[in-house]
Amino acid sequence: MDADLLSYTLNFVTGQGGAYSTEKIVALKTSLEILKQNYKFQRVLLWGKILALKTIYYIAQGRGQDELADRKYLYSFDCMNWFLLPPVTDSMIQQVAAVARGPFTGKPSFVYRARTHRGDGNKAAGLVATEEMRLAVTVQQIDEEVSVVPRGAFIKTGDLVQLNRSFGGLSKAEGKSLDNYMHFREPKSVKEEDVQKRGDWSPSFDFLDVLSDDVPKGSWSLQWESDDKVYILSSLLWLGLTFYHVPTTPHHGYIYFGNGQKNVNLPHMI
């Protein structure tokens, strides 16, 4: 959620665990503005928070000129002092997947180790991962799998992805279809012949994967509230990821409030 609009946008997700006191919002806006200046970000967003055993990791996202490619993440315990998360590598993903289990402890330096028994031939033996590594991998994985934008909110010019300043929002009818919501990540399965079936298809807008193609089907809950004044999307894969869009306006955003653990049982629940 855009740091400049927190007072307005957090109201839409209060019922999803997004309640913040007025004092906390003021502190967040001030510190995120400082982050923007110090790191020379084009925009700063409140990404959300991950609940640990005895504390909370607040997560911010900074974006550069390319909104899709130029992204960095930072974490904080008090919404004032922020620490840059390390870039995620393939080896880091493998380490975290092999050894990190259970809830987050709240200690970035905590070391996860593989549980091994003599003679069990565990391939993860010797692998370790810090909680900071796990936090970085988890945040990226959530963004990769369930970050959402409405169709047309971003425009691609050449290789550059930027905010579409002329985006006026989805209509109330469009807002009720998953076809009009997209994953904000590098596309994986966009098929030009499929998207061209749209009467209003545009290569500048239709360069992302649509949520209606997600597998398994039923991994999203789409609701409209307050007489269609706002649309709410909730992920059932990453419980706690909530997206909102106010139809016929450019206002939209997503935020995560959860324990940072994927709902791996989803295919059996649908």
N, C-alpha and C positions, 0 to 999 in steps of 0.2 A: 504494500500500500504506500502510495506517494506520501513522503514525510510532510509535504506542504499541506496536505488535506486530512491529516489524521483526525482532527476534531470532528470532521464531517463523516469520514468513511468508517471509523470504528463503530459508529452507531449501528451500522448495518450488520455487524457480526457479534454484537454483544451477547446474543443468545447462543452463540457457538463457542463461547469461552473467551471472547475478545474484550471483556470488560477492563477498562483502565480508568483509574481515578483522574480527575482533572489535573492534579499535581504531576502525575506520571506522564500524562500527555504533554504538558508544558516542558517537562524535563527532556522527554524524547525529542520533541521538535527542536529544542535548543541544541542538544548534543548531535543530532543528525545533521543539522545545518553546519555545525563545526566540522563534522566528518566530510561533508560535501566540499567544503573549502580546503581542508587539509589534504585530501586525496584528489582534489580537482575532478570530482565526479560531475557528470552532467545532471544526474538525478540520484537521489537516495531514497530507498524504500524501507519501510519496516516490514521485514520478511515474516516475523512471527516469534514464537518462543517454544523452546523444547524443555519439557519438564524433567528435571533430574530428581534424585532421591531427596536432597536437602536444599536445593536451590533451583533457579531457573536460568537457562541460557536464552538471553534475548538476542535475536539475529537481525542484522541489517544487511541490505544489499545495495551496493553502489554500482551505477551503470555509466559507461563511457559513451562515446559517440555512436557506436553500434550497440543498440539496446540488447541484442541477442548474444553477441560474441564478447562484448566488453563488460563482464560482470565479476565483481569481487564480493566476498562475504566477510562480515565481521561479527564478533560476539561480545556480549557484555553481561555482567551480573547486576549492574546497578543503573543501566541506561545512560551512564555518563562516561565511563571509561571503556573504550572499545579496543578489541584485539583482532588483528587480521587473521582469518583462517588460511591455512596453507593451501596452495593449488592441489587439486586432486589428480593423482596419477593412477595408471592401471595397477601398478604394484601396491599402491596404498589401498585401492579397492579390494584387492585379493587378500591383503593382510587383515583388513577389518572384517571381511566376510568370514575369514577362517577362525578368528579368535574372539570377536566382540559379541557378547551375549548379555541378556538381561537389561535392566534399566540403566540409564546414564547415572553416574555417581555424582556429577557436579564438580569433579576435579579434572581439569584439562590435562594434567600430567599423569593421571592414573594410567597404569599400563595393564592392558589385557594380554593374557598369555593363553596359549592352547593348553587345554587339559589333556594330559597324556598319561597312559598307563604302560608300564614296561611290557614290551612285546606286542603292543597293539598296532604297530605300523602306521601310526597317525602321520599323514603327510604334512599336517600343520605344525608338527613338533618344531620348536625353535622360533616360530613366528610370533611377533609381538606387535601391538598397535596401541598408541596412546589414545586417550579419550578425545583429545583435540583432533586427531586424525579421523576418529569415528564421527565426530561432529561434522567435520568438513565433508566427508563422504555421504553422510545422511542428508545433509542440506542439499547437496548437489543431486542426490538420487530423488529426493522429493520434487525438486524443480524439474528434473528430467522426466518424471513420470506423471506429475499432476499439476504443474503450473498451467494457468488458463488465461486466455485473452479472448475477447469477442472478435468475430470476423470484421476486418477493416480497421481495427484499432492501430495496427502497425502497417507500415508500407515498406516494401523492399525496392530499392533503387540500385541496380547493379548488384554489388555484394553487401550493400549497407542496409541494415534494418533500423528504422527510426519510427518514432511516434508519428502517426498520421494526424496532423494538426487540423484536418478538415473532418475528422471522424465525429459524427453527430449521434452515435449510438445505434443500437439495434432497435427496430420497431418492436412493439409489444408482441406481434405475431412471431417475428423472427426470434425473439428472446425465449420462446417456448420450445425451441428445437435444438438438440445437441449438434446439429449440422452447422450451427452458427457460432460454435465455441471451438477454440483451437488450442493445441498444446504450444506453449511458448518455449520451444526448444528447436534444435536443428531437426528438420523433417526426416522421418524415417520411412514413411509409406505413402507419401503423396503420389497419386497416380493422375497424370495430366488428363487422361481420357475420362476419368471419373469426375474430376472437378469441372471439366469443360461442359459437363451436362447441365451445370447451373446456367440459367439464362443470363446472369450477371457476373459470370466468371471473369476474373482479372488476375493475371500473373503477379501483379504487384501486391494483391491482397491474399490470394489463395496459394500461398507457398508453405503453409504449415499443416500439420496433421489435424484432422477434426476429431472431436471427442466421440462422435457417433461410430467411429471405426474401432474404438478401444475393445480389447479382449481381456477379460470376459465381458460380455454384454451385461449391463446392469451395475457397472462399477461406479456410476454417478447417480446422485439424487438431485434432480432439478425441481425447484419449487419457486412459486411466485407469491410474494407477500404484499400486504397493504394495498389491495386493489390493483395489483400489477405495477406497483410503483418501484419495486425492486425484485430482481431475480437472484436466487441463491443456488449455487452449485456446491454440493458437498461430495468429497471423495470417500468412497467406501474402501479404497485400497490403502490410502494413508488417512486414517481417521483423524480429523482435526484440520484438514485442509479445506478452507472455505473460500469461495469466490463470489463476488457480488457484481451486479451490473444494474444501473439505473437506466431503463430504456429511454430512448430518444434524447439521451445526454451522453457525453463522453466519459462519464464517471464509471469506473470499474476498477477492480483490484482483487488480489487474493492474499490470504494470510494463513499461517499455520499455527495452531495451538495444540500440541500433543506431546506424547512421550518419545517420539522419534523412532517408533517401531512399526514396521509394515504389517498390514493385515494379511498374512500369508494364507489364511484360511478362507479368503474371499471366494475362490472358485467353488468351494464346497458349501458356501452359504447362499449362493444365488440359485 
